[in-house]
């Protein structure tokens, strides 16, 4: 079985503050388990995170993560959302925490 980081993807563009966090996490699970979204069995969803609008989705197997990464566009749709939301799915890198990408290093 592949490592957790190899089975995890980073989701950005998650609507923040519209619904209770638990409900949004459930909507993400449903989205990423659907065949039409190239998904698979979801092991875990981490939402909310320290970064606004960001979630981490870990799949049971690495193949599902790879399929989701290959899908060109992810539209998050649910009857509880007022409209579809475009999500960006990127590979999780365990080496650099995603929130560090937004830090600006200033010379001392």
N, CA, C and O atoms as a GROMACS GRO file, in nm:
protein
  432
    1UNK      N    1   0.085  -0.119   0.000
    1UNK     CA    2   0.000   0.000   0.000
    1UNK      C    3   0.089   0.124   0.000
    1UNK      O    4   0.187   0.132   0.073
    2UNK      N    5   0.053   0.220  -0.082
    2UNK     CA    6   0.132   0.342  -0.096
    2UNK      C    7   0.124   0.426   0.032
    2UNK      O    8   0.029   0.415   0.109
    3UNK      N    9   0.224   0.508   0.053
    3UNK     CA   10   0.227   0.595   0.170
    3UNK      C   11   0.109   0.691   0.167
    3UNK      O   12   0.051   0.718   0.062
    4UNK      N   13   0.074   0.742   0.284
    4UNK     CA   14  -0.039   0.833   0.294
    4UNK      C   15  -0.018   0.956   0.206
    4UNK      O   16  -0.111   1.002   0.140
    5UNK      N   17   0.104   1.009   0.204
    5UNK     CA   18   0.129   1.130   0.123
    5UNK      C   19   0.110   1.101  -0.027
    5UNK      O   20   0.069   1.190  -0.101
    6UNK      N   21   0.140   0.979  -0.071
    6UNK     CA   22   0.122   0.943  -0.212
    6UNK      C   23  -0.026   0.927  -0.248
    6UNK      O   24  -0.063   0.933  -0.365
    7UNK      N   25  -0.110   0.907  -0.147
    7UNK     CA   26  -0.254   0.888  -0.169
    7UNK      C   27  -0.335   1.014  -0.138
    7UNK      O   28  -0.458   1.011  -0.142
    8UNK      N   29  -0.266   1.125  -0.108
    8UNK     CA   30  -0.332   1.248  -0.067
    8UNK      C   31  -0.319   1.355  -0.174
    8UNK      O   32  -0.214   1.370  -0.235
    9UNK      N   33  -0.428   1.428  -0.194
    9UNK     CA   34  -0.427   1.543  -0.286
    9UNK      C   35  -0.469   1.667  -0.208
    9UNK      O   36  -0.538   1.659  -0.107
   10UNK      N   37  -0.426   1.782  -0.259
   10UNK     CA   38  -0.461   1.911  -0.199
   10UNK      C   39  -0.570   1.973  -0.284
   10UNK      O   40  -0.557   1.983  -0.406
   11UNK      N   41  -0.678   2.015  -0.221
   11UNK     CA   42  -0.791   2.076  -0.290
   11UNK      C   43  -0.796   2.223  -0.252
   11UNK      O   44  -0.798   2.257  -0.134
   12UNK      N   45  -0.796   2.311  -0.353
   12UNK     CA   46  -0.815   2.453  -0.325
   12UNK      C   47  -0.941   2.500  -0.396
   12UNK      O   48  -0.985   2.438  -0.493
   13UNK      N   49  -0.998   2.610  -0.347
   13UNK     CA   50  -1.122   2.662  -0.404
   13UNK      C   51  -1.246   2.610  -0.334
   13UNK      O   52  -1.357   2.630  -0.382
   14UNK      N   53  -1.227   2.543  -0.219
   14UNK     CA   54  -1.341   2.492  -0.142
   14UNK      C   55  -1.416   2.612  -0.085
   14UNK      O   56  -1.356   2.697  -0.018
   15UNK      N   57  -1.547   2.620  -0.109
   15UNK     CA   58  -1.623   2.733  -0.054
   15UNK      C   59  -1.612   2.735   0.099
   15UNK      O   60  -1.635   2.634   0.166
   16UNK      N   61  -1.578   2.850   0.151
   16UNK     CA   62  -1.554   2.862   0.294
   16UNK      C   63  -1.664   2.943   0.360
   16UNK      O   64  -1.699   3.051   0.311
   17UNK      N   65  -1.717   2.892   0.469
   17UNK     CA   66  -1.815   2.968   0.546
   17UNK      C   67  -1.958   2.958   0.497
   17UNK      O   68  -2.047   3.018   0.557
   18UNK      N   69  -1.984   2.883   0.390
   18UNK     CA   70  -2.121   2.870   0.338
   18UNK      C   71  -2.201   2.769   0.418
   18UNK      O   72  -2.319   2.790   0.447
   19UNK      N   73  -2.137   2.659   0.452
   19UNK     CA   74  -2.202   2.549   0.522
   19UNK      C   75  -2.118   2.511   0.642
   19UNK      O   76  -2.001   2.550   0.652
   20UNK      N   77  -2.175   2.434   0.732
   20UNK     CA   78  -2.098   2.383   0.845
   20UNK      C   79  -1.982   2.299   0.791
   20UNK      O   80  -1.998   2.229   0.691
   21UNK      N   81  -1.867   2.305   0.857
   21UNK     CA   82  -1.747   2.235   0.809
   21UNK      C   83  -1.769   2.086   0.788
   21UNK      O   84  -1.719   2.029   0.692
   22UNK      N   85  -1.844   2.022   0.879
   22UNK     CA   86  -1.871   1.878   0.865
   22UNK      C   87  -1.950   1.848   0.738
   22UNK      O   88  -1.925   1.748   0.671
   23UNK      N   89  -2.044   1.934   0.706
   23UNK     CA   90  -2.125   1.915   0.585
   23UNK      C   91  -2.037   1.932   0.460
   23UNK      O   92  -2.047   1.855   0.366
   24UNK      N   93  -1.951   2.034   0.461
   24UNK     CA   94  -1.862   2.055   0.346
   24UNK      C   95  -1.767   1.936   0.330
   24UNK      O   96  -1.740   1.894   0.218
   25UNK      N   97  -1.717   1.882   0.440
   25UNK     CA   98  -1.630   1.764   0.432
   25UNK      C   99  -1.706   1.647   0.371
   25UNK      O  100  -1.650   1.573   0.290
   26UNK      N  101  -1.833   1.629   0.408
   26UNK     CA  102  -1.915   1.522   0.350
   26UNK      C  103  -1.935   1.542   0.200
   26UNK      O  104  -1.929   1.447   0.123
   27UNK      N  105  -1.959   1.667   0.160
   27UNK     CA  106  -1.977   1.697   0.017
   27UNK      C  107  -1.850   1.663  -0.060
   27UNK      O  108  -1.856   1.611  -0.171
   28UNK      N  109  -1.734   1.692  -0.001
   28UNK     CA  110  -1.606   1.660  -0.066
   28UNK      C  111  -1.588   1.509  -0.077
   28UNK      O  112  -1.542   1.460  -0.180
   29UNK      N  113  -1.624   1.434   0.026
   29UNK     CA  114  -1.615   1.288   0.020
   29UNK      C  115  -1.700   1.236  -0.096
   29UNK      O  116  -1.654   1.156  -0.177
   30UNK      N  117  -1.824   1.282  -0.102
   30UNK     CA  118  -1.916   1.237  -0.208
   30UNK      C  119  -1.857   1.270  -0.346
   30UNK      O  120  -1.857   1.185  -0.435
   31UNK      N  121  -1.809   1.393  -0.362
   31UNK     CA  122  -1.753   1.434  -0.492
   31UNK      C  123  -1.638   1.343  -0.534
   31UNK      O  124  -1.634   1.295  -0.648
   32UNK      N  125  -1.545   1.319  -0.443
   32UNK     CA  126  -1.424   1.246  -0.480
   32UNK      C  127  -1.441   1.095  -0.479
   32UNK      O  128  -1.347   1.022  -0.514
   33UNK      N  129  -1.558   1.045  -0.440
   33UNK     CA  130  -1.586   0.902  -0.453
   33UNK      C  131  -1.659   0.870  -0.583
   33UNK      O  132  -1.669   0.754  -0.621
   34UNK      N  133  -1.711   0.972  -0.650
   34UNK     CA  134  -1.791   0.948  -0.770
   34UNK      C  135  -1.704   0.911  -0.890
   34UNK      O  136  -1.598   0.969  -0.914
   35UNK      N  137  -1.752   0.811  -0.965
   35UNK     CA  138  -1.679   0.766  -1.083
   35UNK      C  139  -1.666   0.878  -1.186
   35UNK      O  140  -1.563   0.889  -1.253
   36UNK      N  141  -1.770   0.962  -1.199
   36UNK     CA  142  -1.764   1.069  -1.300
   36UNK      C  143  -1.655   1.172  -1.269
   36UNK      O  144  -1.616   1.250  -1.356
   37UNK      N  145  -1.606   1.172  -1.145
   37UNK     CA  146  -1.498   1.262  -1.107
   37UNK      C  147  -1.363   1.190  -1.100
   37UNK      O  148  -1.266   1.241  -1.044
   38UNK      N  149  -1.360   1.068  -1.157
   38UNK     CA  150  -1.240   0.984  -1.159
   38UNK      C  151  -1.196   0.944  -1.019
   38UNK      O  152  -1.080   0.909  -0.998
   39UNK      N  153  -1.287   0.947  -0.924
   39UNK     CA  154  -1.253   0.924  -0.785
   39UNK      C  155  -1.245   0.778  -0.745
   39UNK      O  156  -1.241   0.688  -0.829
   40UNK      N  157  -1.242   0.758  -0.615
   40UNK     CA  158  -1.234   0.625  -0.556
   40UNK      C  159  -1.266   0.635  -0.408
   40UNK      O  160  -1.309   0.740  -0.359
   41UNK      N  161  -1.245   0.526  -0.339
   41UNK     CA  162  -1.276   0.524  -0.196
   41UNK      C  163  -1.190   0.624  -0.120
   41UNK      O  164  -1.068   0.621  -0.128
   42UNK      N  165  -1.256   0.710  -0.046
   42UNK     CA  166  -1.187   0.813   0.032
   42UNK      C  167  -1.163   0.761   0.173
   42UNK      O  168  -1.255   0.713   0.240
   43UNK      N  169  -1.038   0.771   0.218
   43UNK     CA  170  -1.001   0.730   0.354
   43UNK      C  171  -1.026   0.842   0.453
   43UNK      O  172  -1.072   0.819   0.564
   44UNK      N  173  -0.994   0.966   0.410
   44UNK     CA  174  -1.001   1.078   0.504
   44UNK      C  175  -1.010   1.210   0.429
   44UNK      O  176  -0.949   1.227   0.323
   45UNK      N  177  -1.086   1.304   0.486
   45UNK     CA  178  -1.089   1.441   0.438
   45UNK      C  179  -1.054   1.530   0.556
   45UNK      O  180  -1.112   1.519   0.664
   46UNK      N  181  -0.957   1.619   0.535
   46UNK     CA  182  -0.921   1.716   0.638
   46UNK      C  183  -0.972   1.852   0.591
   46UNK      O  184  -0.919   1.912   0.498
   47UNK      N  185  -1.076   1.900   0.659
   47UNK     CA  186  -1.134   2.031   0.632
   47UNK      C  187  -1.210   2.074   0.755
   47UNK      O  188  -1.286   1.994   0.809
   48UNK      N  189  -1.194   2.193   0.801
   48UNK     CA  190  -1.109   2.299   0.747
   48UNK      C  191  -0.962   2.277   0.784
   48UNK      O  192  -0.929   2.194   0.868
   49UNK      N  193  -0.876   2.353   0.719
   49UNK     CA  194  -0.734   2.352   0.749
   49UNK      C  195  -0.694   2.494   0.788
   49UNK      O  196  -0.779   2.584   0.794
   50UNK      N  197  -0.567   2.514   0.814
   50UNK     CA  198  -0.520   2.648   0.850
   50UNK      C  199  -0.535   2.746   0.734
   50UNK      O  200  -0.540   2.867   0.754
   51UNK      N  201  -0.541   2.693   0.614
   51UNK     CA  202  -0.555   2.777   0.496
   51UNK      C  203  -0.701   2.782   0.454
   51UNK      O  204  -0.765   2.678   0.438
   52UNK      N  205  -0.752   2.901   0.436
   52UNK     CA  206  -0.892   2.920   0.397
   52UNK      C  207  -0.917   2.858   0.260
   52UNK      O  208  -0.843   2.881   0.165
   53UNK      N  209  -1.024   2.778   0.252
   53UNK     CA  210  -1.064   2.718   0.124
   53UNK      C  211  -0.980   2.600   0.079
   53UNK      O  212  -0.987   2.560  -0.037
   54UNK      N  213  -0.899   2.544   0.170
   54UNK     CA  214  -0.812   2.432   0.135
   54UNK      C  215  -0.854   2.308   0.213
   54UNK      O  216  -0.887   2.315   0.331
   55UNK      N  217  -0.854   2.194   0.143
   55UNK     CA  218  -0.883   2.065   0.207
   55UNK      C  219  -0.781   1.964   0.159
   55UNK      O  220  -0.718   1.981   0.055
   56UNK      N  221  -0.764   1.859   0.237
   56UNK     CA  222  -0.678   1.747   0.199
   56UNK      C  223  -0.766   1.623   0.190
   56UNK      O  224  -0.842   1.592   0.282
   57UNK      N  225  -0.754   1.552   0.078
   57UNK     CA  226  -0.831   1.429   0.058
   57UNK      C  227  -0.733   1.314   0.042
   57UNK      O  228  -0.646   1.316  -0.045
   58UNK      N  229  -0.748   1.212   0.128
   58UNK     CA  230  -0.664   1.093   0.121
   58UNK      C  231  -0.750   0.978   0.073
   58UNK      O  232  -0.855   0.949   0.130
   59UNK      N  233  -0.704   0.911  -0.032
   59UNK     CA  234  -0.776   0.798  -0.091
   59UNK      C  235  -0.725   0.667  -0.033
   59UNK      O  236  -0.615   0.660   0.021
   60UNK      N  237  -0.807   0.563  -0.045
   60UNK     CA  238  -0.767   0.429  -0.001
   60UNK      C  239  -0.649   0.379  -0.083
   60UNK      O  240  -0.560   0.312  -0.030
   61UNK      N  241  -0.649   0.411  -0.213
   61UNK     CA  242  -0.537   0.365  -0.296
   61UNK      C  243  -0.482   0.479  -0.383
   61UNK      O  244  -0.552   0.575  -0.415
   62UNK      N  245  -0.357   0.465  -0.419
   62UNK     CA  246  -0.287   0.569  -0.494
   62UNK      C  247  -0.345   0.588  -0.633
   62UNK      O  248  -0.341   0.699  -0.687
   63UNK      N  249  -0.398   0.483  -0.693
   63UNK     CA  250  -0.454   0.493  -0.828
   63UNK      C  251  -0.567   0.596  -0.834
   63UNK      O  252  -0.579   0.671  -0.931
   64UNK      N  253  -0.651   0.597  -0.730
   64UNK     CA  254  -0.761   0.695  -0.726
   64UNK      C  255  -0.706   0.837  -0.721
   64UNK      O  256  -0.756   0.925  -0.789
   65UNK      N  257  -0.602   0.859  -0.641
   65UNK     CA  258  -0.540   0.992  -0.633
   65UNK      C  259  -0.486   1.032  -0.769
   65UNK      O  260  -0.502   1.147  -0.810
   66UNK      N  261  -0.422   0.940  -0.838
   66UNK     CA  262  -0.365   0.969  -0.970
   66UNK      C  263  -0.474   1.002  -1.071
   66UNK      O  264  -0.459   1.094  -1.152
   67UNK      N  265  -0.585   0.928  -1.067
   67UNK     CA  266  -0.696   0.954  -1.160
   67UNK      C  267  -0.756   1.093  -1.136
   67UNK      O  268  -0.784   1.166  -1.231
   68UNK      N  269  -0.774   1.129  -1.009
   68UNK     CA  270  -0.832   1.259  -0.975
   68UNK      C  271  -0.740   1.372  -1.023
   68UNK      O  272  -0.788   1.474  -1.071
   69UNK      N  273  -0.610   1.352  -1.010
   69UNK     CA  274  -0.514   1.454  -1.056
   69UNK      C  275  -0.520   1.473  -1.208
   69UNK      O  276  -0.493   1.583  -1.257
   70UNK      N  277  -0.554   1.367  -1.281
   70UNK     CA  278  -0.557   1.375  -1.427
   70UNK      C  279  -0.683   1.441  -1.482
   70UNK      O  280  -0.684   1.488  -1.596
   71UNK      N  281  -0.788   1.445  -1.402
   71UNK     CA  282  -0.914   1.507  -1.448
   71UNK      C  283  -0.892   1.657  -1.465
   71UNK      O  284  -0.840   1.724  -1.375
   72UNK      N  285  -0.931   1.708  -1.581
   72UNK     CA  286  -0.901   1.848  -1.613
   72UNK      C  287  -0.973   1.948  -1.525
   72UNK      O  288  -0.916   2.049  -1.486
   73UNK      N  289  -1.098   1.920  -1.493
   73UNK     CA  290  -1.176   2.018  -1.418
   73UNK      C  291  -1.264   1.949  -1.316
   73UNK      O  292  -1.334   1.853  -1.347
   74UNK      N  293  -1.260   1.999  -1.195
   74UNK     CA  294  -1.347   1.948  -1.088
   74UNK      C  295  -1.446   2.057  -1.049
   74UNK      O  296  -1.408   2.161  -0.996
   75UNK      N  297  -1.574   2.032  -1.077
   75UNK     CA  298  -1.682   2.123  -1.038
   75UNK      C  299  -1.751   2.063  -0.917
   75UNK      O  300  -1.812   1.957  -0.925
   76UNK      N  301  -1.741   2.132  -0.805
   76UNK     CA  302  -1.807   2.084  -0.684
   76UNK      C  303  -1.954   2.127  -0.691
   76UNK      O  304  -1.985   2.246  -0.685
   77UNK      N  305  -2.042   2.027  -0.703
   77UNK     CA  306  -2.185   2.056  -0.714
   77UNK      C  307  -2.260   1.975  -0.609
   77UNK      O  308  -2.232   1.857  -0.586
   78UNK      N  309  -2.355   2.039  -0.545
   78UNK     CA  310  -2.439   1.974  -0.445
   78UNK      C  311  -2.562   2.061  -0.427
   78UNK      O  312  -2.555   2.183  -0.439
   79UNK      N  313  -2.674   1.997  -0.398
   79UNK     CA  314  -2.798   2.075  -0.382
   79UNK      C  315  -2.790   2.173  -0.266
   79UNK      O  316  -2.865   2.270  -0.260
   80UNK      N  317  -2.698   2.149  -0.173
   80UNK     CA  318  -2.681   2.239  -0.059
   80UNK      C  319  -2.596   2.361  -0.092
   80UNK      O  320  -2.586   2.454  -0.012
   81UNK      N  321  -2.533   2.361  -0.210
   81UNK     CA  322  -2.453   2.475  -0.255
   81UNK      C  323  -2.536   2.558  -0.352
   81UNK      O  324  -2.613   2.503  -0.432
   82UNK      N  325  -2.521   2.689  -0.346
   82UNK     CA  326  -2.600   2.777  -0.432
   82UNK      C  327  -2.559   2.771  -0.578
   82UNK      O  328  -2.637   2.805  -0.667
   83UNK      N  329  -2.436   2.727  -0.604
   83UNK     CA  330  -2.385   2.719  -0.741
   83UNK      C  331  -2.267   2.622  -0.742
   83UNK      O  332  -2.217   2.585  -0.636
   84UNK      N  333  -2.223   2.580  -0.862
   84UNK     CA  334  -2.102   2.496  -0.869
   84UNK      C  335  -1.977   2.578  -0.836
   84UNK      O  336  -1.971   2.698  -0.862
   85UNK      N  337  -1.880   2.512  -0.778
   85UNK     CA  338  -1.752   2.576  -0.746
   85UNK      C  339  -1.640   2.500  -0.814
   85UNK      O  340  -1.632   2.378  -0.804
   86UNK      N  341  -1.552   2.573  -0.882
   86UNK     CA  342  -1.438   2.513  -0.949
   86UNK      C  343  -1.329   2.485  -0.846
   86UNK      O  344  -1.285   2.575  -0.774
   87UNK      N  345  -1.287   2.359  -0.839
   87UNK     CA  346  -1.182   2.320  -0.746
   87UNK      C  347  -1.052   2.298  -0.822
   87UNK      O  348  -1.053   2.258  -0.939
   88UNK      N  349  -0.942   2.324  -0.756
   88UNK     CA  350  -0.810   2.292  -0.811
   88UNK      C  351  -0.754   2.177  -0.729
   88UNK      O  352  -0.751   2.183  -0.606
   89UNK      N  353  -0.708   2.072  -0.799
   89UNK     CA  354  -0.655   1.954  -0.733
   89UNK      C  355  -0.506   1.944  -0.767
   89UNK      O  356  -0.469   1.940  -0.884
   90UNK      N  357  -0.423   1.939  -0.664
   90UNK     CA  358  -0.279   1.926  -0.687
   90UNK      C  359  -0.223   1.814  -0.600
   90UNK      O  360  -0.284   1.772  -0.501
   91UNK      N  361  -0.108   1.768  -0.639
   91UNK     CA  362  -0.040   1.661  -0.567
   91UNK      C  363   0.008   1.713  -0.432
   91UNK      O  364   0.061   1.824  -0.422
   92UNK      N  365  -0.010   1.632  -0.329
   92UNK     CA  366   0.039   1.666  -0.197
   92UNK      C  367   0.187   1.634  -0.190
   92UNK      O  368   0.231   1.528  -0.233
   93UNK      N  369   0.263   1.727  -0.136
   93UNK     CA  370   0.406   1.703  -0.115
   93UNK      C  371   0.432   1.706   0.034
   93UNK      O  372   0.417   1.810   0.098
   94UNK      N  373   0.472   1.594   0.088
   94UNK     CA  374   0.498   1.586   0.231
   94UNK      C  375   0.622   1.664   0.272
   94UNK      O  376   0.642   1.692   0.390
   95UNK      N  377   0.704   1.701   0.173
   95UNK     CA  378   0.829   1.771   0.203
   95UNK      C  379   0.804   1.916   0.243
   95UNK      O  380   0.868   1.968   0.333
   96UNK      N  381   0.708   1.980   0.174
   96UNK     CA  382   0.678   2.120   0.202
   96UNK      C  383   0.530   2.131   0.233
   96UNK      O  384   0.446   2.095   0.150
   97UNK      N  385   0.499   2.178   0.348
   97UNK     CA  386   0.360   2.198   0.385
   97UNK      C  387   0.301   2.305   0.294
   97UNK      O  388   0.364   2.408   0.273
   98UNK      N  389   0.181   2.283   0.239
   98UNK     CA  390   0.126   2.378   0.142
   98UNK      C  391   0.119   2.522   0.193
   98UNK      O  392   0.132   2.615   0.113
   99UNK      N  393   0.099   2.542   0.324
   99UNK     CA  394   0.088   2.681   0.369
   99UNK      C  395   0.222   2.754   0.360
   99UNK      O  396   0.225   2.877   0.360
  100UNK      N  397   0.332   2.679   0.354
  100UNK     CA  398   0.463   2.744   0.342
  100UNK      C  399   0.483   2.806   0.204
  100UNK      O  400   0.565   2.896   0.188
  101UNK      N  401   0.407   2.760   0.105
  101UNK     CA  402   0.420   2.815  -0.030
  101UNK      C  403   0.382   2.962  -0.034
  101UNK      O  404   0.423   3.034  -0.125
  102UNK      N  405   0.305   3.007   0.064
  102UNK     CA  406   0.258   3.144   0.062
  102UNK      C  407   0.343   3.237   0.148
  102UNK      O  408   0.317   3.357   0.155
  103UNK      N  409   0.444   3.183   0.211
  103UNK     CA  410   0.531   3.266   0.293
  103UNK      C  411   0.630   3.342   0.204
  103UNK      O  412   0.679   3.288   0.105
  104UNK      N  413   0.656   3.462   0.238
  104UNK     CA  414   0.754   3.542   0.167
  104UNK      C  415   0.876   3.553   0.258
  104UNK      O  416   0.865   3.600   0.371
  105UNK      N  417   0.990   3.509   0.208
  105UNK     CA  418   1.111   3.516   0.288
  105UNK      C  419   1.180   3.649   0.259
  105UNK      O  420   1.217   3.679   0.146
  106UNK      N  421   1.197   3.728   0.363
  106UNK     CA  422   1.262   3.857   0.349
  106UNK      C  423   1.406   3.849   0.396
  106UNK      O  424   1.434   3.782   0.495
  107UNK      N  425   1.497   3.917   0.329
  107UNK     CA  426   1.636   3.915   0.374
  107UNK      C  427   1.649   3.980   0.511
  107UNK      O  428   1.577   4.074   0.544
  108UNK      N  429   1.741   3.930   0.589
  108UNK     CA  430   1.762   3.985   0.724
  108UNK      C  431   1.863   4.098   0.721
  108UNK      O  432   1.894   4.156   0.825
   0.00000   0.00000   0.00000
